[in-house]
């Protein structure tokens, strides 16, 4: 369990930006681990807008201290930020990766790659009350309201990983197709291989590790 509270290359807990976030979240008084995790989840979910159209293949860009400086991010970006904040508060947390079929804000991806399958999709596992709990802080409240989707809440007790239906109960918005497990660092080479496997057009772009994939430029 200790490894999931320690600083790593990507989860640079001692950085002042991460420490400042912890101080901010505790500003109204000391919280239990569950209370802090819920507050941190909401903070990350709604502070950074969901934006899946830019994906960095530069290892240094995946440091939590770098991601926290942005105004928007991919689902994995937001999970990395949340993991760093939780670990800095001594709450075990780790990165999970999956393949999902997603219908939330992916029109540009379908246009460029001809698929509404998103891979890799990031989620977080948080250790609370002697068990691992999954959560997905990807979709900010404003986006959900725009798309008429219930915002995804987290109670610190049960898994919270997808919005299944819209507010009318008619349309499926997300399905988990495959789970690739959990990681203690950001496995960028593995993530890139998954993308090349599922999006053959990436090979045509000449994109390699060490560059940035921006769908707006394709």
N, C-alpha and C positions, 0 to 999 in steps of 0.2 A: 504493500500500500504506500510505503514511503516514496517510491519513485513518482507517484502521481501528485505529490505536493512539492516536488523539487524543481529548481530552476533548470532549464535546458536552453539550447541555442534558440529555439523558436519561442519558448515560453520564458521570456526574460523578466521574471517576476520583480527583480530589484530595480528595474527601470522606473524613473520617477513618474512617468505617465501611468504606469500600472498601479504604482503605490498611491498616486493621487486619486485614482478611481476608487480604490478601496477606502481611502479616507472619506471621500465624498459619500459613498454608500453607507458608511458608519456615522455620518455626521449628526444623525438624530438620536444617537445612543447605540450601545452595544446590542448586537443581534445574535440570535442563535444561528447555528449553521444553516438550518432550513430557512429561516427568515432571510438570512443574507443571500442564500442561493436564489430564492425567489426574487428578491429585489435586484440582484445582479442580472438575472435572466431578463427581467422587464427592461432594465437599463440598456442592455445590449440589443435586445429585440427592437426597441423603438428609437434609440439614439442614432443607429446606423441604418440607413435605407438599404433595402435589398437591391442588389445590382449584379446580375449574373453574367454580364456581357464582357467583363474584363477579367482575365485570369493570368496572373503573373507566373512565369516559370523561372523566376530568379529566386534563389534560396533565401537570400537576405530579406526579400520583400515579405516573407512569411513570419518574420518576428512579430510578436504581439505588439511591441512598442512601435513598430512601423504601421501596422494595420490600425491601431487605435487612433492614429493621427488623421485618418481619412474620414470622409463624411458618409461613405456608402461602401458596400462590400458584398462579395459572394457569400453564400451560406457558410463556407469553410472559414472565410475571413472572420466572420462574426463568432463562430465557435472558438477559434483560436484566442480571440480577445476574451471571451467569457472564461475559458479554461485558465488563462493567465490571472485574471482577477480572482477567481475562486482559489487557485493554488496560493496566490499571495495572501489570501485569508485563511490558509491552512486547511482548505477543503479539497479532498482528492477529486481530480477531474481528468478526463482523457478524451481524445478525439476518436470519433467513430466515422467510418466512411461506408457509403451505400450507393446502390444504383436505384433511382426512382423514376417513375413515370409521373411527370409533373405537368400541371395545366395552369400554373400561376406565373404570369409575367414571363412567358418563354417564347413569345411570337418571333422574336428576332433569332433565337436559337433554331427554331423550326425552319425559318426562312433560310438560314445559312447552312444548316447541317441536315435538314430534312427529317428531324426526329424530335419528339417531345420527351425522350428519355434523357435525364440529366445524370451525368456521371463525371467525377465523383460528387455525390451530395454529402455534406457534412452534418453530423449531429454530435451532441455531447453526452457523455456519461458522467454523472455526478454521484459520489458516494455519500449517502445520507441515511442515518438510522440503520446502519449495518447492511445496506444493499445499494447496488448500482441502479440509478434511475436515468432514463434517456430523455433528452429534450432537444428541441430544434428552435433556436432563436432567430431563424432566417427572416421571417416575413413580418415586417414592421406594421404597426397598427394602421397607419395611413394607407398603406398599400392594400391591406385586407379590406378596409372600408371602401376603397375605390373599386375593388373587384367583387364586393358583396360577399365576402368570405368571413366567417367567424374568426376572430383573432385567436391565435393559439396560446392558451394559458398554461401555466406550470404551477402545480401545487406543492412541489417538493416531496411528493409521496408516490405518484404514479407516472408512468411513461407519458410523454407528450411529444409525439414525433410527426404528426401530420394532420392537416385539415382534410377530412374525407369528403365533406359535402359543402356546397354553398349554403347561404342562409335560407334558401327555399327547400333544401334537402334533396335537390334534384341531380346535381352534377358532381361526379367524383373529381376531386382536385389533386390528390396525390396517392400514389401506390408505391410501396417499397417492393422492389423486384429482387434485389440481392443485397446481402450485408457482407461487407469485406472485413468486418472486425474492428478492433480498436488499436490505437497507436499512441505511443508516448512522445512522438515527435511528428512533424508534418512530413509524410513520406512522398516528397515531391516527384522523384523518378517514377514511383509506382502510380501516382496520380496521373502523370503524363502518359504512361503506357495505357492506362484505362481509357483516357480520352482518345488516343490514337486508334485503339481497338474499336471504340464505339462511334467515332466520327472520322471516317476515312478521309474526308476532305481536309482534315488538319495536315495530313502528309503533303497535300498539294500546295499548302501555303509556305512550306519550308520552315515552319516554326520549330524551334529546338529549345532544349533546356537552356536557360540563360537569357531568354527573351520574354516578351509579353504578348499574349494572345488577346487581341481586342477585336471583337466582332464588328464594331462600328467601322473598322478600317478594312474589313474583308470585302 
